[in-house]
Amino acid sequence: MSQSVFLLIEANPNPNPNQKEALQDYLTKAPAITAEHGAVLVARYNIETALDGGEKSALFAVMSFPDRQAVDNLFNDPKYKALIPSRDLGFSSIRFFIGTEKI
């Protein structure tokens, strides 16, 4: 039996107003593509503060996938790859992490 995996996303939208259209394009299209790969949004957080005193990210999201292969399939999907230019313009930074639940 495969174990669920989680895609953890840490991101900062690009503050440049000229990139709002790119951000909106990504945010409008990406959810349908991720859902095709079994993704379920677990939680989305606006970050208030970084307790270590470092720079804080604007948001953090957690998505559940049925298995690791589903995550790999998402990032290799031509429809998702076509969104990467919008993603990269729409966010000043975005990081993706893979996690599994520790039992």
Phi and psi in radians as a Rosetta constraint file:
Dihedral C 1 N 2 CA 2 C 2 CIRCULARHARMONIC -1.431 0.35
Dihedral N 2 CA 2 C 2 N 3 CIRCULARHARMONIC 2.668 0.35
Dihedral C 2 N 3 CA 3 C 3 CIRCULARHARMONIC -1.729 0.35
Dihedral N 3 CA 3 C 3 N 4 CIRCULARHARMONIC 2.408 0.35
Dihedral C 3 N 4 CA 4 C 4 CIRCULARHARMONIC -1.033 0.35
Dihedral N 4 CA 4 C 4 N 5 CIRCULARHARMONIC 2.551 0.35
Dihedral C 4 N 5 CA 5 C 5 CIRCULARHARMONIC -2.159 0.35
Dihedral N 5 CA 5 C 5 N 6 CIRCULARHARMONIC 2.781 0.35
Dihedral C 5 N 6 CA 6 C 6 CIRCULARHARMONIC -2.111 0.35
Dihedral N 6 CA 6 C 6 N 7 CIRCULARHARMONIC 2.377 0.35
Dihedral C 6 N 7 CA 7 C 7 CIRCULARHARMONIC -1.745 0.35
Dihedral N 7 CA 7 C 7 N 8 CIRCULARHARMONIC 2.047 0.35
Dihedral C 7 N 8 CA 8 C 8 CIRCULARHARMONIC -1.814 0.35
Dihedral N 8 CA 8 C 8 N 9 CIRCULARHARMONIC 2.212 0.35
Dihedral C 8 N 9 CA 9 C 9 CIRCULARHARMONIC -2.125 0.35
Dihedral N 9 CA 9 C 9 N 10 CIRCULARHARMONIC 2.190 0.35
Dihedral C 9 N 10 CA 10 C 10 CIRCULARHARMONIC -2.023 0.35
Dihedral N 10 CA 10 C 10 N 11 CIRCULARHARMONIC 2.179 0.35
Dihedral C 10 N 11 CA 11 C 11 CIRCULARHARMONIC -2.569 0.35
Dihedral N 11 CA 11 C 11 N 12 CIRCULARHARMONIC 2.710 0.35
Dihedral C 11 N 12 CA 12 C 12 CIRCULARHARMONIC -2.302 0.35
Dihedral N 12 CA 12 C 12 N 13 CIRCULARHARMONIC 2.027 0.35
Dihedral C 12 N 13 CA 13 C 13 CIRCULARHARMONIC -1.049 0.35
Dihedral N 13 CA 13 C 13 N 14 CIRCULARHARMONIC 2.582 0.35
Dihedral C 13 N 14 CA 14 C 14 CIRCULARHARMONIC -1.188 0.35
Dihedral N 14 CA 14 C 14 N 15 CIRCULARHARMONIC 2.166 0.35
Dihedral C 14 N 15 CA 15 C 15 CIRCULARHARMONIC -1.281 0.35
Dihedral N 15 CA 15 C 15 N 16 CIRCULARHARMONIC -0.205 0.35
Dihedral C 15 N 16 CA 16 C 16 CIRCULARHARMONIC -1.178 0.35
Dihedral N 16 CA 16 C 16 N 17 CIRCULARHARMONIC 2.053 0.35
Dihedral C 16 N 17 CA 17 C 17 CIRCULARHARMONIC -1.058 0.35
Dihedral N 17 CA 17 C 17 N 18 CIRCULARHARMONIC -0.373 0.35
Dihedral C 17 N 18 CA 18 C 18 CIRCULARHARMONIC -1.236 0.35
Dihedral N 18 CA 18 C 18 N 19 CIRCULARHARMONIC -0.213 0.35
Dihedral C 18 N 19 CA 19 C 19 CIRCULARHARMONIC -1.821 0.35
Dihedral N 19 CA 19 C 19 N 20 CIRCULARHARMONIC 0.076 0.35
Dihedral C 19 N 20 CA 20 C 20 CIRCULARHARMONIC -1.074 0.35
Dihedral N 20 CA 20 C 20 N 21 CIRCULARHARMONIC -0.625 0.35
Dihedral C 20 N 21 CA 21 C 21 CIRCULARHARMONIC -1.138 0.35
Dihedral N 21 CA 21 C 21 N 22 CIRCULARHARMONIC -0.708 0.35
Dihedral C 21 N 22 CA 22 C 22 CIRCULARHARMONIC -1.124 0.35
Dihedral N 22 CA 22 C 22 N 23 CIRCULARHARMONIC -0.748 0.35
Dihedral C 22 N 23 CA 23 C 23 CIRCULARHARMONIC -1.074 0.35
Dihedral N 23 CA 23 C 23 N 24 CIRCULARHARMONIC -0.806 0.35
Dihedral C 23 N 24 CA 24 C 24 CIRCULARHARMONIC -1.101 0.35
Dihedral N 24 CA 24 C 24 N 25 CIRCULARHARMONIC -0.693 0.35
Dihedral C 24 N 25 CA 25 C 25 CIRCULARHARMONIC -1.030 0.35
Dihedral N 25 CA 25 C 25 N 26 CIRCULARHARMONIC -0.829 0.35
Dihedral C 25 N 26 CA 26 C 26 CIRCULARHARMONIC -1.121 0.35
Dihedral N 26 CA 26 C 26 N 27 CIRCULARHARMONIC -0.837 0.35
Dihedral C 26 N 27 CA 27 C 27 CIRCULARHARMONIC -1.175 0.35
Dihedral N 27 CA 27 C 27 N 28 CIRCULARHARMONIC -0.439 0.35
Dihedral C 27 N 28 CA 28 C 28 CIRCULARHARMONIC -1.382 0.35
Dihedral N 28 CA 28 C 28 N 29 CIRCULARHARMONIC -0.690 0.35
Dihedral C 28 N 29 CA 29 C 29 CIRCULARHARMONIC -1.625 0.35
Dihedral N 29 CA 29 C 29 N 30 CIRCULARHARMONIC -0.567 0.35
Dihedral C 29 N 30 CA 30 C 30 CIRCULARHARMONIC -1.083 0.35
Dihedral N 30 CA 30 C 30 N 31 CIRCULARHARMONIC -0.698 0.35
Dihedral C 30 N 31 CA 31 C 31 CIRCULARHARMONIC -1.015 0.35
Dihedral N 31 CA 31 C 31 N 32 CIRCULARHARMONIC -0.704 0.35
Dihedral C 31 N 32 CA 32 C 32 CIRCULARHARMONIC -1.148 0.35
Dihedral N 32 CA 32 C 32 N 33 CIRCULARHARMONIC -0.671 0.35
Dihedral C 32 N 33 CA 33 C 33 CIRCULARHARMONIC -1.201 0.35
Dihedral N 33 CA 33 C 33 N 34 CIRCULARHARMONIC -0.750 0.35
Dihedral C 33 N 34 CA 34 C 34 CIRCULARHARMONIC -1.129 0.35
Dihedral N 34 CA 34 C 34 N 35 CIRCULARHARMONIC -0.660 0.35
Dihedral C 34 N 35 CA 35 C 35 CIRCULARHARMONIC -1.089 0.35
Dihedral N 35 CA 35 C 35 N 36 CIRCULARHARMONIC -0.607 0.35
Dihedral C 35 N 36 CA 36 C 36 CIRCULARHARMONIC -1.055 0.35
Dihedral N 36 CA 36 C 36 N 37 CIRCULARHARMONIC -0.377 0.35
Dihedral C 36 N 37 CA 37 C 37 CIRCULARHARMONIC -1.813 0.35
Dihedral N 37 CA 37 C 37 N 38 CIRCULARHARMONIC 0.274 0.35
Dihedral C 37 N 38 CA 38 C 38 CIRCULARHARMONIC 1.512 0.35
Dihedral N 38 CA 38 C 38 N 39 CIRCULARHARMONIC 0.192 0.35
Dihedral C 38 N 39 CA 39 C 39 CIRCULARHARMONIC -1.278 0.35
Dihedral N 39 CA 39 C 39 N 40 CIRCULARHARMONIC 2.469 0.35
Dihedral C 39 N 40 CA 40 C 40 CIRCULARHARMONIC -2.261 0.35
Dihedral N 40 CA 40 C 40 N 41 CIRCULARHARMONIC 2.195 0.35
Dihedral C 40 N 41 CA 41 C 41 CIRCULARHARMONIC -1.221 0.35
Dihedral N 41 CA 41 C 41 N 42 CIRCULARHARMONIC 2.092 0.35
Dihedral C 41 N 42 CA 42 C 42 CIRCULARHARMONIC -1.528 0.35
Dihedral N 42 CA 42 C 42 N 43 CIRCULARHARMONIC -0.809 0.35
Dihedral C 42 N 43 CA 43 C 43 CIRCULARHARMONIC -2.839 0.35
Dihedral N 43 CA 43 C 43 N 44 CIRCULARHARMONIC 2.662 0.35
Dihedral C 43 N 44 CA 44 C 44 CIRCULARHARMONIC -2.375 0.35
Dihedral N 44 CA 44 C 44 N 45 CIRCULARHARMONIC 2.295 0.35
Dihedral C 44 N 45 CA 45 C 45 CIRCULARHARMONIC -2.189 0.35
Dihedral N 45 CA 45 C 45 N 46 CIRCULARHARMONIC 2.412 0.35
Dihedral C 45 N 46 CA 46 C 46 CIRCULARHARMONIC -1.576 0.35
Dihedral N 46 CA 46 C 46 N 47 CIRCULARHARMONIC 2.219 0.35
Dihedral C 46 N 47 CA 47 C 47 CIRCULARHARMONIC -1.482 0.35
Dihedral N 47 CA 47 C 47 N 48 CIRCULARHARMONIC 2.221 0.35
Dihedral C 47 N 48 CA 48 C 48 CIRCULARHARMONIC -1.498 0.35
Dihedral N 48 CA 48 C 48 N 49 CIRCULARHARMONIC -0.792 0.35
Dihedral C 48 N 49 CA 49 C 49 CIRCULARHARMONIC -2.757 0.35
Dihedral N 49 CA 49 C 49 N 50 CIRCULARHARMONIC 2.722 0.35
Dihedral C 49 N 50 CA 50 C 50 CIRCULARHARMONIC -1.790 0.35
Dihedral N 50 CA 50 C 50 N 51 CIRCULARHARMONIC 2.045 0.35
Dihedral C 50 N 51 CA 51 C 51 CIRCULARHARMONIC -1.221 0.35
Dihedral N 51 CA 51 C 51 N 52 CIRCULARHARMONIC -0.304 0.35
Dihedral C 51 N 52 CA 52 C 52 CIRCULARHARMONIC -1.499 0.35
Dihedral N 52 CA 52 C 52 N 53 CIRCULARHARMONIC 0.033 0.35
Dihedral C 52 N 53 CA 53 C 53 CIRCULARHARMONIC 1.451 0.35
Dihedral N 53 CA 53 C 53 N 54 CIRCULARHARMONIC -0.069 0.35
Dihedral C 53 N 54 CA 54 C 54 CIRCULARHARMONIC -1.408 0.35
Dihedral N 54 CA 54 C 54 N 55 CIRCULARHARMONIC -3.132 0.35
Dihedral C 54 N 55 CA 55 C 55 CIRCULARHARMONIC -1.161 0.35
Dihedral N 55 CA 55 C 55 N 56 CIRCULARHARMONIC 2.420 0.35
Dihedral C 55 N 56 CA 56 C 56 CIRCULARHARMONIC -1.749 0.35
Dihedral N 56 CA 56 C 56 N 57 CIRCULARHARMONIC 2.593 0.35
Dihedral C 56 N 57 CA 57 C 57 CIRCULARHARMONIC -1.450 0.35
Dihedral N 57 CA 57 C 57 N 58 CIRCULARHARMONIC 2.784 0.35
Dihedral C 57 N 58 CA 58 C 58 CIRCULARHARMONIC -1.339 0.35
Dihedral N 58 CA 58 C 58 N 59 CIRCULARHARMONIC -0.647 0.35
Dihedral C 58 N 59 CA 59 C 59 CIRCULARHARMONIC -2.599 0.35
Dihedral N 59 CA 59 C 59 N 60 CIRCULARHARMONIC 2.787 0.35
Dihedral C 59 N 60 CA 60 C 60 CIRCULARHARMONIC -2.450 0.35
Dihedral N 60 CA 60 C 60 N 61 CIRCULARHARMONIC 2.343 0.35
Dihedral C 60 N 61 CA 61 C 61 CIRCULARHARMONIC -2.286 0.35
Dihedral N 61 CA 61 C 61 N 62 CIRCULARHARMONIC 2.628 0.35
Dihedral C 61 N 62 CA 62 C 62 CIRCULARHARMONIC -2.193 0.35
Dihedral N 62 CA 62 C 62 N 63 CIRCULARHARMONIC 2.185 0.35
Dihedral C 62 N 63 CA 63 C 63 CIRCULARHARMONIC -2.140 0.35
Dihedral N 63 CA 63 C 63 N 64 CIRCULARHARMONIC 2.411 0.35
Dihedral C 63 N 64 CA 64 C 64 CIRCULARHARMONIC -1.713 0.35
Dihedral N 64 CA 64 C 64 N 65 CIRCULARHARMONIC 2.406 0.35
Dihedral C 64 N 65 CA 65 C 65 CIRCULARHARMONIC -2.166 0.35
Dihedral N 65 CA 65 C 65 N 66 CIRCULARHARMONIC 2.670 0.35
Dihedral C 65 N 66 CA 66 C 66 CIRCULARHARMONIC -1.087 0.35
Dihedral N 66 CA 66 C 66 N 67 CIRCULARHARMONIC -0.569 0.35
Dihedral C 66 N 67 CA 67 C 67 CIRCULARHARMONIC -2.887 0.35
Dihedral N 67 CA 67 C 67 N 68 CIRCULARHARMONIC 3.052 0.35
Dihedral C 67 N 68 CA 68 C 68 CIRCULARHARMONIC -1.131 0.35
Dihedral N 68 CA 68 C 68 N 69 CIRCULARHARMONIC -0.614 0.35
Dihedral C 68 N 69 CA 69 C 69 CIRCULARHARMONIC -1.073 0.35
Dihedral N 69 CA 69 C 69 N 70 CIRCULARHARMONIC -0.615 0.35
Dihedral C 69 N 70 CA 70 C 70 CIRCULARHARMONIC -1.107 0.35
Dihedral N 70 CA 70 C 70 N 71 CIRCULARHARMONIC -0.664 0.35
Dihedral C 70 N 71 CA 71 C 71 CIRCULARHARMONIC -1.164 0.35
Dihedral N 71 CA 71 C 71 N 72 CIRCULARHARMONIC -0.815 0.35
Dihedral C 71 N 72 CA 72 C 72 CIRCULARHARMONIC -1.035 0.35
Dihedral N 72 CA 72 C 72 N 73 CIRCULARHARMONIC -0.730 0.35
Dihedral C 72 N 73 CA 73 C 73 CIRCULARHARMONIC -1.094 0.35
Dihedral N 73 CA 73 C 73 N 74 CIRCULARHARMONIC -0.661 0.35
Dihedral C 73 N 74 CA 74 C 74 CIRCULARHARMONIC -1.042 0.35
Dihedral N 74 CA 74 C 74 N 75 CIRCULARHARMONIC -0.913 0.35
Dihedral C 74 N 75 CA 75 C 75 CIRCULARHARMONIC -1.230 0.35
Dihedral N 75 CA 75 C 75 N 76 CIRCULARHARMONIC -0.254 0.35
Dihedral C 75 N 76 CA 76 C 76 CIRCULARHARMONIC -1.750 0.35
Dihedral N 76 CA 76 C 76 N 77 CIRCULARHARMONIC -0.061 0.35
Dihedral C 76 N 77 CA 77 C 77 CIRCULARHARMONIC -1.192 0.35
Dihedral N 77 CA 77 C 77 N 78 CIRCULARHARMONIC 2.212 0.35
Dihedral C 77 N 78 CA 78 C 78 CIRCULARHARMONIC -1.001 0.35
Dihedral N 78 CA 78 C 78 N 79 CIRCULARHARMONIC -0.550 0.35
Dihedral C 78 N 79 CA 79 C 79 CIRCULARHARMONIC -1.177 0.35
Dihedral N 79 CA 79 C 79 N 80 CIRCULARHARMONIC -0.685 0.35
Dihedral C 79 N 80 CA 80 C 80 CIRCULARHARMONIC -1.232 0.35
Dihedral N 80 CA 80 C 80 N 81 CIRCULARHARMONIC -0.738 0.35
Dihedral C 80 N 81 CA 81 C 81 CIRCULARHARMONIC -1.024 0.35
Dihedral N 81 CA 81 C 81 N 82 CIRCULARHARMONIC -0.590 0.35
Dihedral C 81 N 82 CA 82 C 82 CIRCULARHARMONIC -1.171 0.35
Dihedral N 82 CA 82 C 82 N 83 CIRCULARHARMONIC -0.385 0.35
Dihedral C 82 N 83 CA 83 C 83 CIRCULARHARMONIC -1.509 0.35
Dihedral N 83 CA 83 C 83 N 84 CIRCULARHARMONIC -0.192 0.35
Dihedral C 83 N 84 CA 84 C 84 CIRCULARHARMONIC -1.025 0.35
Dihedral N 84 CA 84 C 84 N 85 CIRCULARHARMONIC -0.712 0.35
Dihedral C 84 N 85 CA 85 C 85 CIRCULARHARMONIC -1.035 0.35
Dihedral N 85 CA 85 C 85 N 86 CIRCULARHARMONIC -0.717 0.35
Dihedral C 85 N 86 CA 86 C 86 CIRCULARHARMONIC -1.153 0.35
Dihedral N 86 CA 86 C 86 N 87 CIRCULARHARMONIC -0.731 0.35
Dihedral C 86 N 87 CA 87 C 87 CIRCULARHARMONIC -1.039 0.35
Dihedral N 87 CA 87 C 87 N 88 CIRCULARHARMONIC -0.819 0.35
Dihedral C 87 N 88 CA 88 C 88 CIRCULARHARMONIC -1.224 0.35
Dihedral N 88 CA 88 C 88 N 89 CIRCULARHARMONIC -0.491 0.35
Dihedral C 88 N 89 CA 89 C 89 CIRCULARHARMONIC -1.416 0.35
Dihedral N 89 CA 89 C 89 N 90 CIRCULARHARMONIC -0.625 0.35
Dihedral C 89 N 90 CA 90 C 90 CIRCULARHARMONIC -1.331 0.35
Dihedral N 90 CA 90 C 90 N 91 CIRCULARHARMONIC -0.379 0.35
Dihedral C 90 N 91 CA 91 C 91 CIRCULARHARMONIC -2.063 0.35
Dihedral N 91 CA 91 C 91 N 92 CIRCULARHARMONIC 2.379 0.35
Dihedral C 91 N 92 CA 92 C 92 CIRCULARHARMONIC -1.333 0.35
Dihedral N 92 CA 92 C 92 N 93 CIRCULARHARMONIC -0.466 0.35
Dihedral C 92 N 93 CA 93 C 93 CIRCULARHARMONIC -2.707 0.35
Dihedral N 93 CA 93 C 93 N 94 CIRCULARHARMONIC 2.518 0.35
Dihedral C 93 N 94 CA 94 C 94 CIRCULARHARMONIC -2.653 0.35
Dihedral N 94 CA 94 C 94 N 95 CIRCULARHARMONIC 2.311 0.35
Dihedral C 94 N 95 CA 95 C 95 CIRCULARHARMONIC -2.250 0.35
Dihedral N 95 CA 95 C 95 N 96 CIRCULARHARMONIC 2.501 0.35
Dihedral C 95 N 96 CA 96 C 96 CIRCULARHARMONIC -2.083 0.35
Dihedral N 96 CA 96 C 96 N 97 CIRCULARHARMONIC 2.368 0.35
Dihedral C 96 N 97 CA 97 C 97 CIRCULARHARMONIC -2.234 0.35
Dihedral N 97 CA 97 C 97 N 98 CIRCULARHARMONIC 2.550 0.35
Dihedral C 97 N 98 CA 98 C 98 CIRCULARHARMONIC -1.835 0.35
Dihedral N 98 CA 98 C 98 N 99 CIRCULARHARMONIC 2.320 0.35
Dihedral C 98 N 99 CA 99 C 99 CIRCULARHARMONIC -2.390 0.35
Dihedral N 99 CA 99 C 99 N 100 CIRCULARHARMONIC 2.690 0.35
Dihedral C 99 N 100 CA 100 C 100 CIRCULARHARMONIC -2.146 0.35
Dihedral N 100 CA 100 C 100 N 101 CIRCULARHARMONIC 2.703 0.35
Dihedral C 100 N 101 CA 101 C 101 CIRCULARHARMONIC -1.331 0.35
Dihedral N 101 CA 101 C 101 N 102 CIRCULARHARMONIC 2.279 0.35
Dihedral C 101 N 102 CA 102 C 102 CIRCULARHARMONIC -1.579 0.35
Dihedral N 102 CA 102 C 102 N 103 CIRCULARHARMONIC 2.178 0.35
